Amino acid sequence: MPTPINAVCNREYLREPLDGHRNPEEIRYIVLHDTEGGTARAIAHYFHTSTAGYTHLVVDDSECYRCLTNDDIPRGAPGANEHGFHIEQCGFAKWSFVIWKSHYKTLQRAAYKTALHCHKFNIPPVFLTADLLKKGLKGVTTHAECSKAFGGDHTDPGRGWPRLLFMGLVRKYYKELENNL
């Protein structure tokens, strides 16, 4: 399958979780975030040494880092940690649609990883709003929607994040993977 993204994630900063393990069959959300700066490598290193929060994957325009295994519980978005697979995109919640689009490779890489893990966890490639999260449905969402559903004040990946473009990429990669798995 021709794809502009490198599917392999560097595991240099893989860590032991502070919040324990879970059965990956319990995962029902792919949760998208932004990092508020830095490169995938720098953020993965930070998550490796921090207790404040951490995630499964960090992606940018050129790299992907794996920080936790699938059965590790992250500290990504309260209310969606035990049942979420979390992906950090290097960017800012304040970015406009135009700026996010200028980091198209980050969006492609995050969308590909989202589609791949949708297949892995039997999650449909559909977007979940806060209301749908509250109903316990499976799908793709953001930290902002998790905050609306479960409490909190995070708004990432921001109002300018190109959700429709991103979900179009997710569905495209999902279909391509379906034909090749």
Residue frames as a rotation matrix with the C-alpha (Angstrom) as fourth column:
MET 1
0.584 0.812 0.000 0.00
0.812 -0.584 0.000 0.00
0.000 0.000 -1.000 0.00
PRO 2
-0.343 -0.716 0.608 1.62
0.641 -0.651 -0.405 3.31
0.686 0.251 0.683 -0.99
THR 3
0.763 0.558 -0.327 1.56
0.616 -0.472 0.631 5.70
0.198 -0.683 -0.703 1.93
PRO 4
0.364 -0.645 0.672 3.53
-0.030 -0.729 -0.683 8.87
0.931 0.228 -0.285 2.70
ILE 5
0.503 -0.100 0.859 3.99
-0.828 -0.339 0.446 7.92
0.247 -0.935 -0.253 6.33
ASN 6
-0.559 -0.707 -0.432 6.43
-0.414 0.690 -0.593 5.70
0.718 -0.153 -0.679 8.09
ALA 7
0.444 0.865 -0.235 4.34
-0.267 0.378 0.886 3.14
0.855 -0.330 0.399 9.96
VAL 8
0.128 -0.478 -0.869 7.05
0.755 0.615 -0.227 2.23
0.643 -0.627 0.440 12.48
CYS 9
0.813 0.114 0.570 7.22
-0.252 -0.815 0.522 4.13
0.524 -0.569 -0.634 15.77
ASN 10
-0.280 -0.960 -0.004 10.50
-0.214 0.066 -0.975 4.53
0.936 -0.272 -0.224 17.61
ARG 11
0.683 0.549 -0.481 10.39
0.270 0.423 0.865 2.83
0.679 -0.721 0.141 21.03
GLU 12
-0.343 -0.936 0.079 13.34
0.317 -0.195 -0.928 4.64
0.884 -0.293 0.364 22.59
TYR 13
-0.778 0.070 0.624 11.10
-0.515 -0.640 -0.570 6.29
0.360 -0.765 0.534 25.20
LEU 14
0.128 0.790 -0.599 8.79
-0.039 0.608 0.793 3.38
0.991 -0.078 0.109 25.98
ARG 15
-0.652 -0.336 0.679 8.03
-0.622 -0.274 -0.733 3.48
0.433 -0.901 -0.030 29.70
GLU 16
-0.719 0.462 -0.519 6.29
0.639 0.732 -0.234 1.57
0.272 -0.500 -0.822 32.44
PRO 17
-0.033 0.778 0.628 2.86
0.125 -0.620 0.775 3.04
0.992 0.104 -0.077 33.19
LEU 18
-0.912 -0.217 0.348 2.13
-0.278 -0.296 -0.914 4.64
0.302 -0.930 0.210 36.55
ASP 19
-0.279 0.918 0.282 -1.55
-0.937 -0.196 -0.290 3.75
-0.211 -0.345 0.915 36.40
GLY 20
-0.205 0.135 0.969 -1.31
-0.286 0.939 -0.191 0.05
-0.936 -0.316 -0.154 35.64
HIS 21
-0.978 -0.163 -0.133 -2.41
-0.189 0.400 0.897 -2.25
-0.093 0.902 -0.421 32.87
ARG 22
0.002 1.000 0.018 -5.68
-0.689 0.014 -0.725 -3.14
-0.725 -0.011 0.689 31.19
ASN 23
-0.168 0.064 0.984 -6.96
0.563 0.825 0.043 -5.68
-0.809 0.561 -0.174 28.75
PRO 24
-0.903 -0.240 -0.356 -6.60
-0.113 -0.668 0.736 -4.08
-0.414 0.705 0.576 25.27
GLU 25
-0.635 0.746 0.200 -10.02
0.671 0.405 0.621 -5.54
0.382 0.529 -0.758 24.42
GLU 26
0.074 0.654 -0.753 -11.43
0.892 -0.382 -0.244 -2.83
-0.447 -0.653 -0.611 26.73
ILE 27
-0.762 -0.406 -0.505 -10.18
0.159 -0.873 0.462 -0.03
-0.628 0.271 0.729 24.45
ARG 28
0.063 0.860 0.507 -13.09
0.915 0.153 -0.374 1.72
-0.399 0.488 -0.777 22.75
TYR 29
0.939 0.199 -0.279 -11.75
0.095 -0.933 -0.346 5.20
-0.330 0.299 -0.896 21.93
ILE 30
-0.088 -0.933 0.350 -8.88
0.975 -0.153 -0.160 6.64
0.203 0.327 0.923 19.94
VAL 31
0.760 0.340 -0.554 -8.26
0.530 -0.818 0.225 10.02
-0.376 -0.465 -0.802 21.60
LEU 32
0.160 -0.672 0.723 -6.44
0.803 -0.338 -0.491 12.78
0.574 0.660 0.485 19.70
HIS 33
0.605 -0.116 -0.787 -4.47
0.571 -0.626 0.531 15.52
-0.555 -0.771 -0.313 21.45
ASP 34
0.647 -0.625 0.437 -2.00
0.112 -0.489 -0.865 18.26
0.754 0.609 -0.246 20.64
THR 35
0.185 -0.711 -0.678 1.31
0.909 0.386 -0.157 18.69
0.374 -0.587 0.718 22.45
GLU 36
0.977 0.134 -0.165 1.42
0.177 -0.943 0.283 22.49
-0.118 -0.306 -0.945 22.73
GLY 37
0.591 -0.774 -0.226 4.86
-0.806 -0.576 -0.133 22.51
-0.027 0.261 -0.965 21.12
GLY 38
-0.053 -0.786 0.616 7.99
-0.612 0.513 0.602 20.48
-0.789 -0.346 -0.508 20.65
THR 39
-0.321 -0.141 -0.936 8.91
-0.856 0.467 0.223 17.61
0.405 0.873 -0.271 18.39
ALA 40
0.696 0.570 -0.437 7.71
-0.373 0.807 0.458 14.03
0.613 -0.156 0.774 18.70
ARG 41
0.039 -0.786 -0.617 11.12
0.468 0.560 -0.684 13.07
0.883 -0.262 0.390 20.09
ALA 42
-0.772 -0.362 0.522 11.20
-0.198 -0.645 -0.739 15.88
0.604 -0.674 0.426 22.66
ILE 43
0.037 0.875 0.482 7.64
-0.933 -0.143 0.331 15.21
0.359 -0.462 0.811 23.84
ALA 44
0.663 0.152 -0.733 8.26
-0.047 0.986 0.162 11.44
0.747 -0.073 0.661 24.05
HIS 45
-0.405 -0.867 -0.290 11.36
0.393 0.121 -0.912 12.14
0.826 -0.483 0.292 26.16
TYR 46
-0.617 0.264 0.742 9.30
-0.655 -0.695 -0.297 14.43
0.437 -0.669 0.601 28.40
PHE 47
0.487 0.874 -0.015 6.59
-0.749 0.426 0.507 11.77
0.449 -0.235 0.862 28.84
HIS 48
0.299 -0.467 -0.832 9.30
0.221 0.882 -0.415 9.21
0.928 -0.060 0.367 29.61
THR 49
-0.672 -0.699 -0.244 10.54
0.449 -0.123 -0.885 11.26
0.589 -0.704 0.397 32.57
SER 50
-0.678 0.470 0.565 7.30
-0.600 -0.798 -0.055 12.93
0.425 -0.376 0.824 33.73
THR 51
-0.839 0.527 -0.133 4.51
0.516 0.695 -0.501 11.82
-0.171 -0.489 -0.855 36.02
ALA 52
-0.659 0.580 -0.479 2.20
-0.384 -0.807 -0.448 14.64
-0.647 -0.111 0.754 34.91
GLY 53
0.549 0.832 -0.081 0.80
-0.484 0.237 -0.842 12.87
-0.681 0.502 0.533 31.88
TYR 54
-0.670 -0.741 -0.039 1.71
-0.452 0.366 0.814 10.54
-0.588 0.563 -0.580 29.09
THR 55
0.370 0.778 -0.507 0.31
-0.824 0.022 -0.567 8.88
-0.430 0.627 0.649 26.01
HIS 56
0.620 -0.113 0.776 0.64
0.252 0.966 -0.060 5.89
-0.743 0.233 0.628 23.71
LEU 57
0.085 -0.557 0.826 1.99
0.996 0.077 -0.051 7.67
-0.035 0.827 0.561 20.60
VAL 58
0.315 -0.055 -0.948 3.48
0.052 -0.996 0.075 11.05
-0.948 -0.073 -0.310 19.73
VAL 59
0.167 -0.209 0.963 3.66
0.957 0.270 -0.108 12.11
-0.238 0.940 0.245 16.08
ASP 60
0.091 -0.113 -0.989 5.00
-0.119 -0.988 0.102 15.06
-0.989 0.109 -0.103 14.12
ASP 61
0.617 0.196 -0.762 5.74
-0.718 -0.257 -0.647 15.81
-0.322 0.946 -0.018 10.47
SER 62
0.126 -0.685 -0.718 8.60
-0.815 0.341 -0.469 13.30
0.565 0.644 -0.515 10.33
GLU 63
-0.798 -0.533 -0.281 8.53
-0.268 0.731 -0.627 10.89
0.540 -0.426 -0.726 13.28
CYS 64
0.500 0.866 0.016 6.43
-0.445 0.241 0.862 8.74
0.743 -0.438 0.506 15.57
TYR 65
-0.719 -0.677 0.154 7.35
-0.469 0.310 -0.827 7.64
0.513 -0.667 -0.540 19.09
ARG 66
0.308 0.721 -0.621 5.65
0.141 0.611 0.779 4.92
0.941 -0.327 0.086 21.12
CYS 67
-0.355 -0.392 0.849 5.52
-0.702 -0.488 -0.519 5.81
0.618 -0.780 -0.101 24.83
LEU 68
-0.277 0.351 0.894 3.25
-0.749 0.504 -0.430 3.05
-0.602 -0.789 0.124 26.21
THR 69
-0.998 0.055 0.032 2.19
0.064 0.830 0.554 -0.41
0.004 0.555 -0.832 25.09
ASN 70
-0.463 0.886 0.020 -1.44
-0.221 -0.137 0.965 -1.04
0.858 0.443 0.260 24.16
ASP 71
0.201 0.595 -0.778 -2.23
0.605 0.549 0.576 -2.61
0.770 -0.587 -0.250 27.54
ASP 72
-0.697 -0.479 -0.533 -0.84
0.716 -0.436 -0.545 0.34
0.029 -0.762 0.647 29.53
ILE 73
0.494 0.862 -0.113 -3.27
0.869 -0.490 0.068 2.89
0.003 -0.132 -0.991 30.96
PRO 74
-0.373 -0.656 0.656 -2.18
0.659 -0.685 -0.311 6.43
0.653 0.316 0.688 29.99
ARG 75
-0.146 0.337 -0.930 -2.64
0.710 -0.619 -0.336 9.74
-0.689 -0.710 -0.149 31.74
GLY 76
-0.802 -0.202 0.562 -4.07
0.591 -0.405 0.698 11.50
0.086 0.892 0.444 28.72
ALA 77
-0.567 0.711 0.415 -7.68
-0.452 -0.690 0.565 12.60
0.688 0.133 0.713 29.37
PRO 78
-0.905 0.240 0.350 -9.50
-0.252 0.362 -0.898 11.87
-0.342 -0.901 -0.267 32.65
GLY 79
0.090 0.987 0.134 -12.57
-0.568 0.161 -0.807 9.74
-0.818 -0.004 0.575 32.02
ALA 80
0.879 0.197 -0.434 -11.11
-0.477 0.376 -0.795 8.27
0.006 0.906 0.424 28.82
ASN 81
-0.061 -0.997 0.039 -7.83
-0.998 0.062 0.016 6.80
-0.018 -0.038 -0.999 30.02
GLU 82
-0.324 -0.064 0.944 -8.84
-0.416 0.906 -0.081 3.26
-0.850 -0.419 -0.320 30.93
HIS 83
0.333 0.564 0.756 -10.72
0.463 0.600 -0.652 2.80
-0.821 0.568 -0.061 27.65
GLY 84
0.927 0.052 -0.372 -8.67
-0.240 -0.681 -0.692 5.08
-0.289 0.730 -0.619 25.39
PHE 85
0.193 -0.892 0.408 -5.70
0.939 0.289 0.189 4.76
-0.286 0.347 0.893 23.06
HIS 86
0.754 0.135 -0.643 -4.11
0.197 -0.980 0.024 8.22
-0.627 -0.145 -0.766 23.02
ILE 87
0.117 -0.674 0.729 -2.23
0.990 0.023 -0.137 9.92
0.076 0.738 0.670 20.18
GLU 88
0.349 -0.138 -0.927 -0.45
0.292 -0.924 0.248 13.26
-0.890 -0.357 -0.283 20.62
GLN 89
0.514 -0.188 0.837 0.04
0.821 -0.177 -0.543 15.43
0.250 0.966 0.064 17.53
CYS 90
-0.433 -0.708 -0.557 2.81
0.785 -0.600 0.153 18.02
-0.443 -0.371 0.816 17.72
GLY 91
-0.384 0.385 0.839 0.96
0.493 -0.683 0.539 21.29
0.780 0.621 0.072 17.40
PHE 92
-0.992 0.049 -0.116 -1.02
0.063 -0.608 -0.792 23.89
-0.110 -0.793 0.600 19.31
ALA 93
-0.267 0.963 -0.022 -4.70
0.879 0.234 -0.416 24.18
-0.396 -0.130 -0.909 20.23
LYS 94
0.112 0.281 -0.953 -4.56
0.045 -0.960 -0.278 27.84
-0.993 -0.012 -0.120 19.13
TRP 95
-0.862 -0.504 0.057 -3.60
0.064 0.003 0.998 26.88
-0.504 0.863 0.029 15.55
SER 96
-0.014 0.818 -0.575 -5.97
-0.808 -0.348 -0.476 27.77
-0.590 0.458 0.666 12.76
PHE 97
0.765 0.371 0.526 -7.21
0.040 0.788 -0.615 25.32
-0.643 0.492 0.588 10.13
VAL 98
0.875 -0.452 -0.176 -4.61
-0.314 -0.252 -0.915 26.77
0.370 0.856 -0.362 7.73
ILE 99
0.006 -0.923 0.386 -1.71
-0.993 -0.052 -0.108 26.18
0.120 -0.382 -0.916 10.12
TRP 100
0.152 0.096 0.984 -2.85
-0.426 0.904 -0.022 22.63
-0.892 -0.416 0.178 10.92
LYS 101
0.944 0.257 0.205 -3.08
0.073 0.445 -0.893 21.95
-0.321 0.858 0.401 7.16
SER 102
0.556 -0.814 -0.168 0.51
-0.716 -0.367 -0.594 23.19
0.421 0.451 -0.787 6.75
HIS 103
-0.493 -0.632 0.598 1.44
-0.826 0.556 -0.093 20.21
-0.273 -0.540 -0.796 8.98
TYR 104
0.397 0.739 -0.544 -0.33
-0.895 0.444 -0.049 17.77
0.205 0.506 0.838 6.70
LYS 105
-0.183 -0.530 -0.828 2.23
-0.292 0.834 -0.469 15.02
0.939 0.155 -0.307 7.34
THR 106
-0.930 -0.046 0.364 1.48
-0.367 0.127 -0.922 15.16
-0.004 -0.991 -0.135 11.07
LEU 107
-0.047 0.995 0.091 -2.23
-0.897 -0.002 -0.442 14.81
-0.440 -0.103 0.892 10.27
GLN 108
0.331 0.105 -0.938 -1.51
-0.717 0.674 -0.177 11.95
0.614 0.731 0.299 7.85
ARG 109
-0.636 -0.662 -0.396 0.68
-0.226 0.651 -0.725 10.12
0.738 -0.372 -0.564 10.36
ALA 110
-0.802 0.401 0.443 -1.87
-0.484 -0.001 -0.875 10.54
-0.351 -0.916 0.195 13.18
ALA 111
0.210 0.927 -0.310 -4.72
-0.955 0.127 -0.269 9.49
-0.210 0.353 0.912 10.85
TYR 112
0.034 -0.268 -0.963 -2.82
-0.541 0.805 -0.244 6.40
0.840 0.529 -0.117 9.70
LYS 113
-0.912 -0.401 -0.087 -2.07
-0.126 0.475 -0.871 5.40
0.390 -0.783 -0.484 13.31
THR 114
-0.455 0.838 0.302 -5.71
-0.751 -0.179 -0.635 6.04
-0.478 -0.516 0.711 14.19
ALA 115
0.369 0.601 -0.709 -6.92
-0.898 0.428 -0.104 3.80
0.241 0.675 0.697 11.34
LEU 116
-0.348 -0.607 -0.714 -4.41
-0.344 0.791 -0.505 1.10
0.872 0.070 -0.485 12.22
HIS 117
-0.992 -0.064 0.109 -5.53
-0.122 0.266 -0.956 1.04
0.032 -0.962 -0.272 15.85
CYS 118
-0.096 0.995 -0.032 -9.21
-0.958 -0.101 -0.267 1.21
-0.269 0.005 0.963 14.90
HIS 119
0.267 0.120 -0.956 -8.59
-0.592 0.804 -0.064 -2.10
0.761 0.583 0.286 13.12
LYS 120
-0.651 -0.670 -0.358 -6.55
-0.129 0.562 -0.817 -3.48
0.748 -0.485 -0.452 16.00
PHE 121
-0.962 0.261 0.082 -9.21
-0.082 0.009 -0.997 -2.68
-0.261 -0.965 0.012 18.63
ASN 122
-0.548 0.794 0.265 -12.32
0.813 0.429 0.394 -3.21
0.199 0.431 -0.880 16.48
ILE 123
-0.265 0.388 -0.883 -13.26
0.366 -0.806 -0.464 0.49
-0.892 -0.446 0.071 16.66
PRO 124
0.425 0.446 0.788 -15.30
0.895 -0.080 -0.438 2.01
-0.132 0.892 -0.433 13.83
PRO 125
-0.673 -0.733 0.097 -13.68
0.738 -0.657 0.154 5.03
-0.049 0.175 0.983 12.12
VAL 126
0.254 0.813 0.523 -16.40
0.616 -0.553 0.560 7.44
0.745 0.180 -0.642 13.25
PHE 127
-0.696 -0.506 0.510 -16.07
0.006 -0.713 -0.701 10.63
0.718 -0.484 0.499 15.27
LEU 128
0.004 0.657 -0.754 -17.56
0.908 0.313 0.278 10.71
0.418 -0.686 -0.596 18.77
THR 129
-0.073 0.104 0.992 -18.90
-0.244 -0.966 0.084 13.92
0.967 -0.236 0.096 20.25
ALA 130
-0.816 -0.214 0.537 -19.20
-0.543 -0.039 -0.839 14.32
0.201 -0.976 -0.084 24.02
ASP 131
0.098 0.949 0.300 -22.79
-0.969 0.160 -0.190 13.05
-0.229 -0.272 0.935 23.92
LEU 132
0.646 0.106 -0.756 -21.76
-0.462 0.842 -0.277 9.89
0.608 0.528 0.593 22.09
LEU 133
-0.496 -0.855 -0.149 -18.85
-0.270 0.315 -0.910 9.34
0.825 -0.411 -0.387 24.51
LYS 134
-0.551 0.355 0.755 -21.31
-0.828 -0.120 -0.548 9.48
-0.104 -0.927 0.360 27.41
LYS 135
0.575 0.810 -0.119 -23.29
-0.817 0.559 -0.141 6.68
-0.048 0.178 0.983 25.74
GLY 136
0.168 -0.607 0.777 -20.18
-0.396 0.680 0.617 4.47
-0.903 -0.411 -0.126 25.76
LEU 137
0.979 0.204 0.027 -19.97
-0.048 0.357 -0.933 4.11
-0.200 0.912 0.359 21.98
LYS 138
0.149 -0.950 0.274 -16.73
0.648 0.303 0.699 3.18
-0.747 0.073 0.661 20.20
GLY 139
0.805 0.084 0.587 -14.94
0.560 -0.430 -0.708 5.63
0.193 0.899 -0.394 17.92
VAL 140
-0.329 -0.915 0.234 -12.44
0.859 -0.392 -0.328 8.45
0.392 0.093 0.915 17.46
THR 141
0.797 0.598 -0.082 -12.55
0.567 -0.695 0.442 11.59
0.208 -0.399 -0.893 19.57
THR 142
-0.019 -0.793 0.609 -10.48
0.133 -0.605 -0.785 14.45
0.991 0.066 0.117 20.98
HIS 143
-0.719 -0.295 -0.629 -9.36
0.659 0.000 -0.753 15.54
0.222 -0.956 0.194 24.42
ALA 144
-0.888 0.421 0.184 -11.77
-0.435 -0.899 -0.047 18.49
0.146 -0.122 0.982 24.09
GLU 145
-0.018 0.928 -0.373 -14.74
-0.526 0.308 0.793 16.14
0.851 0.210 0.482 23.63
CYS 146
-0.154 -0.115 -0.981 -13.54
0.618 0.764 -0.187 14.03
0.771 -0.635 -0.047 26.58
SER 147
-0.969 -0.215 -0.126 -13.44
0.236 -0.630 -0.740 17.18
0.080 -0.747 0.660 28.75
LYS 148
-0.525 0.845 0.100 -17.01
-0.763 -0.519 0.385 18.02
0.377 0.126 0.917 27.76
ALA 149
0.183 0.633 -0.752 -18.17
-0.250 0.770 0.587 14.45
0.951 0.081 0.299 28.46
PHE 150
0.351 -0.146 -0.925 -16.22
0.674 0.725 0.141 13.57
0.650 -0.673 0.353 31.60
GLY 151
0.939 -0.026 -0.343 -15.06
0.236 -0.677 0.697 16.90
-0.250 -0.736 -0.629 33.05
GLY 152
-0.053 -0.999 0.000 -11.96
0.838 -0.044 0.544 18.98
-0.543 0.029 0.839 32.62
ASP 153
0.578 0.243 -0.779 -10.86
-0.005 -0.953 -0.302 22.09
-0.816 0.178 -0.550 30.82
HIS 154
-0.546 -0.824 0.147 -8.68
0.126 0.093 0.988 20.86
-0.828 0.558 0.053 27.96
THR 155
0.498 0.715 -0.491 -9.63
-0.341 -0.358 -0.869 22.08
-0.797 0.600 0.066 24.50
ASP 156
-0.445 -0.782 -0.436 -7.01
-0.746 0.055 0.664 20.28
-0.495 0.621 -0.608 22.41
PRO 157
-0.292 -0.894 0.340 -6.41
0.893 -0.127 0.431 19.79
-0.342 0.429 0.836 19.60
GLY 158
-0.718 -0.030 -0.695 -8.32
0.069 -0.997 -0.029 23.07
-0.693 -0.069 0.718 19.26
ARG 159
0.284 0.941 -0.185 -11.12
-0.002 -0.192 -0.981 24.62
-0.959 0.279 -0.053 17.25
GLY 160
0.300 -0.227 -0.927 -8.95
-0.888 -0.420 -0.185 24.97
-0.347 0.879 -0.327 14.13
TRP 161
-0.642 -0.522 0.562 -8.01
-0.326 0.849 0.416 21.27
-0.694 0.084 -0.715 14.05
PRO 162
-0.418 0.462 -0.782 -9.33
-0.904 -0.123 0.410 19.98
0.094 0.878 0.469 10.72
ARG 163
-0.344 0.333 0.878 -11.62
-0.476 0.744 -0.469 17.26
-0.809 -0.579 -0.098 12.03
LEU 164
0.722 0.692 -0.012 -13.40
-0.347 0.347 -0.871 16.57
-0.598 0.633 0.491 8.71
LEU 165
0.427 -0.676 -0.601 -10.11
-0.793 0.038 -0.607 16.37
0.433 0.736 -0.520 6.80
PHE 166
-0.533 -0.675 0.510 -8.60
-0.844 0.466 -0.265 14.17
-0.059 -0.572 -0.818 9.52
MET 167
-0.067 0.593 0.803 -11.55
-0.372 0.732 -0.571 11.79
-0.926 -0.337 0.172 9.64
GLY 168
0.823 0.279 -0.495 -11.53
-0.547 0.151 -0.824 11.58
-0.155 0.948 0.277 5.83
LEU 169
-0.067 -0.936 -0.345 -7.90
-0.860 0.229 -0.456 10.45
0.506 0.266 -0.820 6.03
VAL 170
-0.520 -0.071 0.851 -8.74
-0.680 0.638 -0.362 7.98
-0.517 -0.767 -0.380 8.80
ARG 171
0.476 0.801 0.363 -11.49
-0.349 0.552 -0.757 6.39
-0.807 0.234 0.542 6.69
LYS 172
0.666 -0.323 -0.673 -9.22
-0.696 0.055 -0.716 6.29
0.268 0.945 -0.188 3.62
TYR 173
-0.424 -0.905 0.017 -6.41
-0.830 0.381 -0.408 4.54
0.363 -0.187 -0.913 5.52
TYR 174
-0.250 0.430 0.867 -8.89
-0.630 0.607 -0.484 2.29
-0.735 -0.668 0.119 7.30
LYS 175
0.792 0.602 -0.103 -10.24
-0.430 0.428 -0.795 1.08
-0.434 0.674 0.598 3.94
GLU 176
0.355 -0.753 -0.554 -6.71
-0.751 0.124 -0.649 0.61
0.557 0.646 -0.522 2.52
LEU 177
-0.601 -0.574 0.556 -5.70
-0.798 0.465 -0.384 -1.39
-0.038 -0.674 -0.737 5.60
GLU 178
0.182 0.785 0.592 -8.87
-0.597 0.567 -0.568 -3.45
-0.781 -0.250 0.572 5.39
ASN 179
0.882 0.156 -0.444 -7.90
-0.469 0.368 -0.803 -4.51
0.038 0.917 0.398 1.89
ASN 180
0.158 -0.934 -0.321 -4.36
-0.546 0.188 -0.817 -5.43
0.823 0.304 -0.480 3.00
LEU 181
-0.296 -0.254 0.921 -4.91
-0.948 0.198 -0.250 -7.12
-0.118 -0.947 -0.300 6.38
